[in-house]
Amino acid sequence: ENGMVVERTQPLQTDNTDGAGILRMEVEASGSIENLRGYLLALESNMPLIFVNQAKISPSQSTGSIESLPSDRLTVSLQLEAYGWWEAKSQ
């Protein structure tokens, strides 16, 4: 919806303690600075909550038109984290 192109996803090590799980993922994507703003807003404001732990943002190495700005072609690497919990229900 926001125009970011997800190039690659990779699950990272998870943690489980006391009924809570921490899920982690690395995402590599590309798009403009406006696309990235929308992507991050959607990640961090919708349910389930997803948090950005690390972000590496750089101009894309691909060649574009001379009129385009570096912020129009970004390469982004994000480390994301989400939390989940569960509890046993007696019947």
Secondary structure as GFF3:
##gff-version 3
##sequence-region A 1 91
A	DSSP	beta_strand	5	17	.	.	.	ID=ss1
A	DSSP	beta_strand	20	31	.	.	.	ID=ss2
A	DSSP	alpha_helix	33	45	.	.	.	ID=ss3
A	DSSP	beta_strand	50	59	.	.	.	ID=ss4
A	DSSP	three_ten_helix	70	72	.	.	.	ID=ss5
A	DSSP	beta_strand	74	85	.	.	.	ID=ss6
###
